[in-house]
Amino acid sequence: MTHWTIEQRCSTVDALLARAPVLPVISISKLEDAVPLARALVAGGLPVLEVTLRSAIALEAIAAMVRAVPGAIVGAGTVLDEDDLDAVTRAGALFSISPGSTESVYIAAARATIPHIPAIASASELMRGLEHGHRRFKFFPAESSGGVGALKAFAGPFPQVQFCPTGGIDAASAPRYLALDNVITVGGSWMVPIAALAARDFARIEALAKEAVRLNQPA
């Protein structure tokens, strides 16, 4: 049975993604980095975080952030199947995101207690998502799937849809996406450089987060 109405899903996802112009996409390999990283990003003005399930400690990292960083709105990325969706919900994630979608994931998302954001890369995939009651999508991989031009093209036949483009986007290209009416926020990892995280330079990460917040502000 479907748990979400279209209106409920849209309003819930919009309330999350509209909090900041950038959604940090995070991969954590050391659990001790989770809480200070979340604190740095929140302090920098990016409270909505996508922790990808790309490491063995990702679920523990999500749970730690949820417990220790009240200002963080922690979600899970790289959710590939029903088991992943159940696991991230138990860990305390407030939303989930997939790099694509399948029929089984759509069915699981319909009865999930947290909002799920599927990813699309084509009009056909988008239409399949619409059939399942979704109107908010991750556009992935954004740059290699047509980038800004593709999103402009989607706006005509799909005016009811809003996107979080992710994949290959950096501080230089993000403003072009944010200028589009059908983009709520952009996903990216540039504010968490590998070298800065390895050095535990959380001050640097906070500074980059602050720069990211200013990307969609008038010069």
Secondary structure by P-SEA (a helix, b strand, c coil): cccccaaaaaaaaaaaaaccccccccccccccaaaaaaaaaaaacccbbbbbccccaaaaaaaaaaaccccccccccccccaaaaaaaaaacccbbbbccccaaaaaaaaaccbbbbbbbccaaaaaaaaaacccccccccccccccaaaaaaaccccccbbbbccccccccaaaaaaaccccccccccccccaaaaaacaaaaaaaaaaaaaaccccc
